Every structure is written in structure tokens, then in C-alpha cells.
């Protein structure tokens, strides 16, 4: 019986894709962590630098504390860090010195597995990053080859990249990363065998999203064709624009005759926990997306789609989403078909959103779009539209960015930031605004647990505290009548 392993993506990719990376805090993760440890996952997709920044910015929580506590709760299940090129939290291109420093701190605080992705699938860059990671002490290093659709990206293109990556000896495994959920079962039938032929005995993983409902079907094809590990999430955080729900994938694999060696009771507990959490926190409960062929054109990945919908909803412009997605397709072609994954999905998506909101294309150009055109992220797979490229390159801001200094050395950063900080806090201050890190420090340690049943009561109390001059409260529901009276104040 062929065995299929699972990577759990609930707290990292599920949280990011369905809840904009802001749905979970440290206490919520720690509450379910012992169950996740018991489940029998090959690894837990736990962290990316984006999530570290979100923890500080939105939760006022120390991401290093979160990592250490999770490591203590999951001592035998490897925690994974996903890196997306030469950047760490900041959009600024980082030095090799800073990346190795950051990775060493990640290892020291509990990361055992690193997924190495380059947003352009640039093999030399991925090989270089693998070397940096190995020097920093990374235990398991996985090449994340990102799937996309363009005139260039056929099966032979991906197979050749996979061959070069695995032949180097720098990677322990390879996973096909499908951020847009675009690998159809038919494409899996040709692509997975091409990858298997190229990588030999190197284990192959498959990671996709249910954005247009294809991933559960493609997973079964991939497993039948030799993929040994699939990426799934707990119900609530699964589906939607995230990974398929693990319970359903397990049942379907077993029905096909595969062995899936997990603790079924733990899987059920995770599903129940995150389902209750979504209800208590008012978070969307992930459902498989309907098939929408437009995704094959704009290719917006799950995490960015969730973020864009949230941004449009916040400014009450959600009705503009179809127009923005049409503009995404156009901008991507003009910028040379970048792969729609971090940071390029943000580069293309932000530019498209601004074009639609302002009513004039390229009237305002974000610095990250200009840096992309200037080659700071590497050379696009295909030529850019010459008129768009010239418009951006010839701008005053482009000339200013051409001359901007690269990120300072660690010694220079220490002189600028000052002494007296731990290495972990120093790194946060090197790549984030000081006021955000100050607020995190002032907030103190994160809570260590979470109870979905008490959430409505805590929310009510929080709202009552905000009301000045309140002297009495009356709560009534069937079977309960509560009246509180206090003095003036």
C-alpha cells in the first residue's frame, strides 16, 4: 500500500488565503497545537516573513515568541518557514548577510524545514538561497517550484527547472506550488510524470488551492502518478482560496487504496476547533470555490485574492472586483508575465487596483512596480510592453530609485538602531517601522490559550467598557435574565 503524507497548512496558508493572514493570533494557535502535534503530519506549514510582520503590525505580538511556544507544543513535528526570495518582512531586497542571519535565528527559535521559492523560478537564485539556508542550519530544505500559465511555461520548462534544482544536491525534496489552483487533473496527468522523470528518487509534494474547485481532483491524480505528500488544511481554514480540507482528502485517498497514517481523532478535533473559531470570530468558513475560467487568465492566488477582497470591502468598493481582475490580466502581460505569487501578485494586483480606482492607467506607479521594472527582482520570463516599460523607466521616481542604496550591512544597521536589543528584536527593527515594534514590546507577552465559547461574552464586555457613563446593564434571553446595576461613574 502506497503511503501519502500530509503537510498541514491551516495556520499559515489557510489563515493567509481565507483570512488575510490576520485571522489567528498566538493564543488561538497554541490552544490547538498539542492536537496538531498528535495528528501525525509530515510537517506544519507555520511561518513566512509576511506572517511575522502581520503578527507585529496587526496583533502586537512577538513572532519569535509565537515560534518558540509553538515549537515547545510541537516538539516532534517539523515547523516550516516559506521564503519568497531575497526579502525578509520588508519589500526591500535584502543582503545575503541579513538573510543568513535571519535564517539562523529561525533555526535557533524552532524552524526545522525551509521551503525555498523564487518568485521567478530562477534556478540560480534558488540554489543560492538553499546554500544560505544550509549554512544557517536548516534541517530539511525543499525547492518550491511555482506553477503558472504563460506562453513560456510548458511541462518541459518546469521539468528542466526541477532537474537542475534536484541534481544540485542542495534540496531534500521538491514541491509543485500552485498558488492559483490552476493545475487541472488533465494537466496533472502530463506535468507530474514529467517532474517525476526529472527528479528521480527525490520526493515530490503537491500544493494547490481550491479557488476554482480543482485541487481535490488534481490531488488524487498527483498521488496516483507519484506525488508522495499533499498539502491540506483543517475545515474552516481549508477550501475557499486555501488548500483542500484534510478529512475529505484522507477519505478519498483511502478509497483509492492509499495509506494515510494520521490520527483520525486528532484530525476531527482540529476540524471542530477551527469551525468553532470561525463562528466565534466571525471569520469566513472556507468553501470550495466554483469553477471560474477567468482564473486561467488573471491567475490571482489565494492569499492575494483574500487580501484584495478585504481591501475593497473596507473602502466599500467590492463591486469593482471583476474590473480589477480584468485589469490584473492586462497589467501582468504588460509586465512580462511575472508568476502570480508573492511579491509579484502584490505588484501586479496593486497596480491594477490603482489603475481602476484612479480611472487612468499608470497615473500613479507604486515604488515596488518601479523596482520590478528596474530589475530589482530579476529579469521577467518574457519581454515587457515597451511603452509601459519606457513610461516607468523614464519617470523621475525611477531615476531616484536607481540611485537608492541597498539595505545596509548588519554592522551599519546595529549602529543606526542601537544596542541593548536581542538579535530577534534587532532584526524586527531592521525591517519594520520602529513604532510598530515599540507597540509590540509594550503589549507584553501573548495570551497562551483561547476558548471560542467565551468569545461572545468577552466581546460584549469589551463593548460595554467602551461606553462611558454606563450605570446598568440588562441581558435577557430564553431561560436567562441578568441585570447589573452600579453607581455613578
Helices and strands as residue ranges (DSSP letters): E 5-8, I 10-14, H 15-19, H 26-39, E 43-48, H 49-59, H 63-73, E 78-84, H 96-109, E 111-117, H 123-135, E 140-146, H 155-167, E 173-178, H 185-199, E 203-208, H 215-224, E 229-232, H 246-255, H 264-281, H 295-298, H 302-314, G 318-320, H 321-334, H 344-358, H 367-373, H 386-393, H 396-402, H 410-417, H 423-431, H 434-443, G 452-454, H 455-466, E 472-477, E 480-485
